[in-house]
Amino acid sequence: MGNSKTQQAAQTNSDRNLDEKFWNERYQANETGWDLGQVSPPLKAYIDQLENKDLRILIPGCGNSYEAEYLLEKGFTNVSVIDIATEPVSRLRAKFQSDPDINIILGDFFTHQSEYDLILEQTFFCALDPKLRKNYVEAMKTLLPAGGKLVGVLFNKEFEQQGPPFGGTDDEYRSLFADAFEFRTFADCYNSFPKRAGAEVFMILQRK
């Protein structure tokens, strides 16, 4: 992405104070209500059917990264995670310091440069200011080659209080991703974590 988009992303995050300081304070105070304490059931089911253990996988806004831990347990060899907050990144680096199959990145997703076969979405999208959603799609287009997949869950509800988390609707999401992705699966999630039942859509989007 160009510098103008990077600056726009940084400015918008600053406007809402959704920056490194904000997220670090949430982790330090254990104010992590979005954290399931385990791998998300829809992503676990998806991971379970993957056969290629060499897929280049990225988890943005990784937090405590239960999904990454599960991928490693299942034998995946090329797992990357990225977060803007030093607190969870430091914890993950200590936890996985002897594991060569995971790359733990402290940085801004919107300026990250690499290429992945699969990106897993789990509570990162909903943590972003909605003004950044087009930037999110542009970043995904940059990080995924043609045929690469963006897989995960989005909230298909609006929240009464101003986020994060920020919600949305199926129609909004379809419009947002339609130009860059083919919709392989986009439906109400049948196997959500119980407290999120009826509030998630599961997506498998393939980069055009």
C-alpha positions as YAML, in Angstrom:
chain: A
units: angstrom
residues:
- id: 1
  name: MET
  ca: [0.00, 0.00, 0.00]
- id: 2
  name: GLY
  ca: [1.11, 3.55, -0.59]
- id: 3
  name: ASN
  ca: [2.26, 5.94, 2.08]
- id: 4
  name: SER
  ca: [-1.02, 7.86, 1.95]
- id: 5
  name: LYS
  ca: [-2.97, 4.74, 2.92]
- id: 6
  name: THR
  ca: [-0.53, 3.96, 5.69]
- id: 7
  name: GLN
  ca: [-0.85, 7.50, 7.02]
- id: 8
  name: GLN
  ca: [-4.63, 7.32, 6.76]
- id: 9
  name: ALA
  ca: [-4.64, 4.07, 8.73]
- id: 10
  name: ALA
  ca: [-2.40, 5.50, 11.42]
- id: 11
  name: GLN
  ca: [-4.41, 8.70, 11.65]
- id: 12
  name: THR
  ca: [-7.73, 6.88, 11.94]
- id: 13
  name: ASN
  ca: [-6.40, 4.60, 14.65]
- id: 14
  name: SER
  ca: [-5.13, 7.69, 16.47]
- id: 15
  name: ASP
  ca: [-8.53, 9.35, 16.23]
- id: 16
  name: ARG
  ca: [-10.15, 6.46, 18.07]
- id: 17
  name: ASN
  ca: [-7.10, 5.82, 20.27]
- id: 18
  name: LEU
  ca: [-7.01, 2.23, 19.00]
- id: 19
  name: ASP
  ca: [-3.24, 2.21, 19.05]
- id: 20
  name: GLU
  ca: [-0.48, 0.18, 20.65]
- id: 21
  name: LYS
  ca: [-0.99, 1.94, 23.99]
- id: 22
  name: PHE
  ca: [-4.71, 1.17, 24.01]
- id: 23
  name: TRP
  ca: [-4.24, -2.54, 23.35]
- id: 24
  name: ASN
  ca: [-1.28, -2.91, 25.70]
- id: 25
  name: GLU
  ca: [-3.34, -1.43, 28.52]
- id: 26
  name: ARG
  ca: [-6.17, -3.85, 27.80]
- id: 27
  name: TYR
  ca: [-3.83, -6.84, 27.99]
- id: 28
  name: GLN
  ca: [-2.03, -5.59, 31.08]
- id: 29
  name: ALA
  ca: [-5.34, -5.06, 32.88]
- id: 30
  name: ASN
  ca: [-6.71, -8.42, 31.62]
- id: 31
  name: GLU
  ca: [-9.57, -6.52, 29.97]
- id: 32
  name: THR
  ca: [-9.76, -9.00, 27.13]
- id: 33
  name: GLY
  ca: [-13.43, -9.87, 26.86]
- id: 34
  name: TRP
  ca: [-12.96, -10.86, 23.22]
- id: 35
  name: ASP
  ca: [-10.49, -13.58, 24.24]
- id: 36
  name: LEU
  ca: [-12.13, -17.01, 24.16]
- id: 37
  name: GLY
  ca: [-9.31, -18.70, 26.07]
- id: 38
  name: GLN
  ca: [-9.19, -21.37, 23.36]
- id: 39
  name: VAL
  ca: [-9.06, -21.81, 19.60]
- id: 40
  name: SER
  ca: [-12.22, -20.52, 17.90]
- id: 41
  name: PRO
  ca: [-14.39, -23.57, 17.08]
- id: 42
  name: PRO
  ca: [-15.08, -22.52, 13.45]
- id: 43
  name: LEU
  ca: [-11.37, -22.04, 12.80]
- id: 44
  name: LYS
  ca: [-10.49, -25.26, 14.57]
- id: 45
  name: ALA
  ca: [-12.88, -27.15, 12.28]
- id: 46
  name: TYR
  ca: [-11.37, -25.45, 9.23]
- id: 47
  name: ILE
  ca: [-7.80, -26.16, 10.32]
- id: 48
  name: ASP
  ca: [-8.68, -29.81, 10.94]
- id: 49
  name: GLN
  ca: [-9.45, -30.36, 7.26]
- id: 50
  name: LEU
  ca: [-6.30, -28.74, 5.90]
- id: 51
  name: GLU
  ca: [-3.84, -31.30, 4.50]
- id: 52
  name: ASN
  ca: [-0.90, -29.16, 3.36]
- id: 53
  name: LYS
  ca: [1.19, -28.54, 6.48]
- id: 54
  name: ASP
  ca: [3.54, -26.22, 4.56]
- id: 55
  name: LEU
  ca: [0.95, -23.53, 3.85]
- id: 56
  name: ARG
  ca: [2.21, -20.02, 4.54]
- id: 57
  name: ILE
  ca: [-0.28, -18.86, 7.16]
- id: 58
  name: LEU
  ca: [-0.72, -15.43, 8.77]
- id: 59
  name: ILE
  ca: [-2.87, -14.48, 11.77]
- id: 60
  name: PRO
  ca: [-3.20, -10.68, 12.04]
- id: 61
  name: GLY
  ca: [-4.02, -9.00, 15.34]
- id: 62
  name: CYS
  ca: [-3.01, -12.28, 16.89]
- id: 63
  name: GLY
  ca: [-3.38, -11.49, 20.60]
- id: 64
  name: ASN
  ca: [-2.90, -14.66, 22.62]
- id: 65
  name: SER
  ca: [-3.02, -16.63, 19.39]
- id: 66
  name: TYR
  ca: [-4.68, -19.90, 20.37]
- id: 67
  name: GLU
  ca: [-5.15, -20.59, 16.67]
- id: 68
  name: ALA
  ca: [-1.40, -20.37, 16.05]
- id: 69
  name: GLU
  ca: [-0.73, -22.74, 18.93]
- id: 70
  name: TYR
  ca: [-3.27, -25.18, 17.50]
- id: 71
  name: LEU
  ca: [-1.68, -24.97, 14.05]
- id: 72
  name: LEU
  ca: [1.70, -25.86, 15.55]
- id: 73
  name: GLU
  ca: [0.18, -28.77, 17.46]
- id: 74
  name: LYS
  ca: [-1.27, -30.04, 14.17]
- id: 75
  name: GLY
  ca: [2.15, -29.96, 12.50]
- id: 76
  name: PHE
  ca: [2.01, -26.80, 10.40]
- id: 77
  name: THR
  ca: [5.50, -25.52, 9.66]
- id: 78
  name: ASN
  ca: [5.10, -21.95, 8.37]
- id: 79
  name: VAL
  ca: [2.95, -19.93, 10.78]
- id: 80
  name: SER
  ca: [3.27, -16.16, 11.18]
- id: 81
  name: VAL
  ca: [1.43, -13.90, 13.61]
- id: 82
  name: ILE
  ca: [1.46, -10.11, 13.88]
- id: 83
  name: ASP
  ca: [0.23, -7.66, 16.49]
- id: 84
  name: ILE
  ca: [0.80, -3.97, 17.12]
- id: 85
  name: ALA
  ca: [0.84, -4.43, 20.91]
- id: 86
  name: THR
  ca: [4.10, -5.36, 22.63]
- id: 87
  name: GLU
  ca: [2.41, -7.14, 25.56]
- id: 88
  name: PRO
  ca: [0.95, -10.15, 23.70]
- id: 89
  name: VAL
  ca: [3.92, -10.31, 21.33]
- id: 90
  name: SER
  ca: [6.34, -10.53, 24.27]
- id: 91
  name: ARG
  ca: [4.26, -13.30, 25.82]
- id: 92
  name: LEU
  ca: [4.16, -15.25, 22.57]
- id: 93
  name: ARG
  ca: [7.90, -14.88, 21.98]
- id: 94
  name: ALA
  ca: [8.58, -16.27, 25.44]
- id: 95
  name: LYS
  ca: [6.11, -19.10, 24.95]
- id: 96
  name: PHE
  ca: [7.38, -20.19, 21.53]
- id: 97
  name: GLN
  ca: [11.03, -19.19, 21.80]
- id: 98
  name: SER
  ca: [12.28, -22.66, 20.88]
- id: 99
  name: ASP
  ca: [9.78, -23.32, 18.06]
- id: 100
  name: PRO
  ca: [11.22, -22.64, 14.57]
- id: 101
  name: ASP
  ca: [7.84, -23.05, 12.85]
- id: 102
  name: ILE
  ca: [6.36, -19.77, 14.06]
- id: 103
  name: ASN
  ca: [7.33, -16.19, 13.18]
- id: 104
  name: ILE
  ca: [6.09, -13.66, 15.76]
- id: 105
  name: ILE
  ca: [6.02, -10.12, 14.40]
- id: 106
  name: LEU
  ca: [5.63, -6.89, 16.34]
- id: 107
  name: GLY
  ca: [4.29, -4.44, 13.80]
- id: 108
  name: ASP
  ca: [1.45, -2.77, 11.94]
- id: 109
  name: PHE
  ca: [-0.55, -5.10, 9.75]
- id: 110
  name: PHE
  ca: [-1.20, -2.28, 7.30]
- id: 111
  name: THR
  ca: [2.50, -1.83, 6.54]
- id: 112
  name: HIS
  ca: [3.45, -5.51, 6.69]
- id: 113
  name: GLN
  ca: [4.94, -6.90, 3.48]
- id: 114
  name: SER
  ca: [5.12, -10.59, 2.66]
- id: 115
  name: GLU
  ca: [3.07, -13.24, 0.87]
- id: 116
  name: TYR
  ca: [0.81, -15.91, 2.37]
- id: 117
  name: ASP
  ca: [-1.34, -18.76, 1.12]
- id: 118
  name: LEU
  ca: [-3.86, -18.38, 3.93]
- id: 119
  name: ILE
  ca: [-4.82, -15.60, 6.33]
- id: 120
  name: LEU
  ca: [-6.99, -16.45, 9.33]
- id: 121
  name: GLU
  ca: [-9.38, -13.80, 10.64]
- id: 122
  name: GLN
  ca: [-10.36, -13.99, 14.30]
- id: 123
  name: THR
  ca: [-11.45, -10.76, 16.08]
- id: 124
  name: PHE
  ca: [-8.98, -8.54, 14.18]
- id: 125
  name: PHE
  ca: [-11.46, -7.06, 11.71]
- id: 126
  name: CYS
  ca: [-13.94, -6.19, 14.46]
- id: 127
  name: ALA
  ca: [-11.23, -4.45, 16.49]
- id: 128
  name: LEU
  ca: [-10.49, -1.95, 13.71]
- id: 129
  name: ASP
  ca: [-12.19, 1.39, 13.28]
- id: 130
  name: PRO
  ca: [-14.76, 0.77, 10.50]
- id: 131
  name: LYS
  ca: [-13.10, 3.55, 8.50]
- id: 132
  name: LEU
  ca: [-10.19, 1.14, 8.01]
- id: 133
  name: ARG
  ca: [-12.20, -1.64, 6.40]
- id: 134
  name: LYS
  ca: [-11.29, -0.69, 2.84]
- id: 135
  name: ASN
  ca: [-7.64, -0.49, 3.92]
- id: 136
  name: TYR
  ca: [-8.04, -3.97, 5.40]
- id: 137
  name: VAL
  ca: [-9.19, -5.33, 2.05]
- id: 138
  name: GLU
  ca: [-6.36, -3.57, 0.22]
- id: 139
  name: ALA
  ca: [-3.83, -5.04, 2.63]
- id: 140
  name: MET
  ca: [-5.29, -8.52, 2.13]
- id: 141
  name: LYS
  ca: [-5.00, -8.07, -1.63]
- id: 142
  name: THR
  ca: [-1.32, -7.24, -1.18]
- id: 143
  name: LEU
  ca: [-0.54, -10.15, 1.13]
- id: 144
  name: LEU
  ca: [-2.46, -12.87, -0.74]
- id: 145
  name: PRO
  ca: [-1.59, -13.99, -4.27]
- id: 146
  name: ALA
  ca: [-4.29, -15.04, -6.70]
- id: 147
  name: GLY
  ca: [-5.91, -18.15, -5.25]
- id: 148
  name: GLY
  ca: [-4.87, -17.31, -1.69]
- id: 149
  name: LYS
  ca: [-7.58, -17.48, 0.94]
- id: 150
  name: LEU
  ca: [-8.92, -15.28, 3.71]
- id: 151
  name: VAL
  ca: [-10.80, -17.48, 6.17]
- id: 152
  name: GLY
  ca: [-12.51, -16.74, 9.45]
- id: 153
  name: VAL
  ca: [-15.44, -15.21, 11.27]
- id: 154
  name: LEU
  ca: [-17.02, -11.75, 11.32]
- id: 155
  name: PHE
  ca: [-19.74, -10.43, 13.59]
- id: 156
  name: ASN
  ca: [-23.02, -10.19, 11.67]
- id: 157
  name: LYS
  ca: [-24.67, -7.90, 14.21]
- id: 158
  name: GLU
  ca: [-24.47, -4.27, 15.28]
- id: 159
  name: PHE
  ca: [-23.41, -3.49, 18.84]
- id: 160
  name: GLU
  ca: [-25.30, -1.01, 21.00]
- id: 161
  name: GLN
  ca: [-22.14, 0.53, 22.40]
- id: 162
  name: GLN
  ca: [-19.40, 2.10, 20.33]
- id: 163
  name: GLY
  ca: [-16.65, -0.45, 19.78]
- id: 164
  name: PRO
  ca: [-14.38, -2.16, 19.74]
- id: 165
  name: PRO
  ca: [-15.76, -4.59, 18.87]
- id: 166
  name: PHE
  ca: [-17.40, -3.09, 15.81]
- id: 167
  name: GLY
  ca: [-20.12, -5.07, 14.07]
- id: 168
  name: GLY
  ca: [-21.65, -5.07, 10.62]
- id: 169
  name: THR
  ca: [-24.04, -6.79, 8.24]
- id: 170
  name: ASP
  ca: [-23.80, -9.49, 5.59]
- id: 171
  name: ASP
  ca: [-24.67, -7.00, 2.84]
- id: 172
  name: GLU
  ca: [-21.94, -4.62, 3.99]
- id: 173
  name: TYR
  ca: [-19.32, -7.37, 4.02]
- id: 174
  name: ARG
  ca: [-20.33, -8.73, 0.64]
- id: 175
  name: SER
  ca: [-20.02, -5.29, -0.90]
- id: 176
  name: LEU
  ca: [-16.68, -4.70, 0.82]
- id: 177
  name: PHE
  ca: [-14.98, -7.89, -0.40]
- id: 178
  name: ALA
  ca: [-16.71, -8.47, -3.76]
- id: 179
  name: ASP
  ca: [-14.20, -6.77, -6.04]
- id: 180
  name: ALA
  ca: [-11.13, -8.59, -4.73]
- id: 181
  name: PHE
  ca: [-12.45, -11.98, -3.62]
- id: 182
  name: GLU
  ca: [-14.59, -14.88, -4.74]
- id: 183
  name: PHE
  ca: [-17.02, -16.04, -2.06]
- id: 184
  name: ARG
  ca: [-16.40, -19.77, -1.55]
- id: 185
  name: THR
  ca: [-18.36, -19.81, 1.71]
- id: 186
  name: PHE
  ca: [-20.21, -16.94, 3.36]
- id: 187
  name: ALA
  ca: [-22.94, -18.06, 5.71]
- id: 188
  name: ASP
  ca: [-24.23, -17.94, 9.26]
- id: 189
  name: CYS
  ca: [-21.78, -19.79, 11.49]
- id: 190
  name: TYR
  ca: [-23.26, -23.06, 12.82]
- id: 191
  name: ASN
  ca: [-20.43, -23.92, 15.23]
- id: 192
  name: SER
  ca: [-19.67, -20.64, 16.99]
- id: 193
  name: PHE
  ca: [-18.37, -20.46, 20.54]
- id: 194
  name: PRO
  ca: [-21.58, -20.59, 22.66]
- id: 195
  name: LYS
  ca: [-21.54, -16.94, 23.77]
- id: 196
  name: ARG
  ca: [-21.24, -15.87, 20.12]
- id: 197
  name: ALA
  ca: [-23.92, -18.20, 18.78]
- id: 198
  name: GLY
  ca: [-26.14, -16.50, 16.22]
- id: 199
  name: ALA
  ca: [-23.81, -13.51, 15.94]
- id: 200
  name: GLU
  ca: [-21.16, -14.69, 13.48]
- id: 201
  name: VAL
  ca: [-20.77, -15.32, 9.78]
- id: 202
  name: PHE
  ca: [-18.13, -17.79, 8.57]
- id: 203
  name: MET
  ca: [-16.25, -16.90, 5.40]
- id: 204
  name: ILE
  ca: [-13.88, -18.56, 2.99]
- id: 205
  name: LEU
  ca: [-12.85, -15.89, 0.49]
- id: 206
  name: GLN
  ca: [-10.47, -16.63, -2.39]
- id: 207
  name: ARG
  ca: [-8.31, -13.90, -3.86]
- id: 208
  name: LYS
  ca: [-9.19, -13.22, -7.50]
...
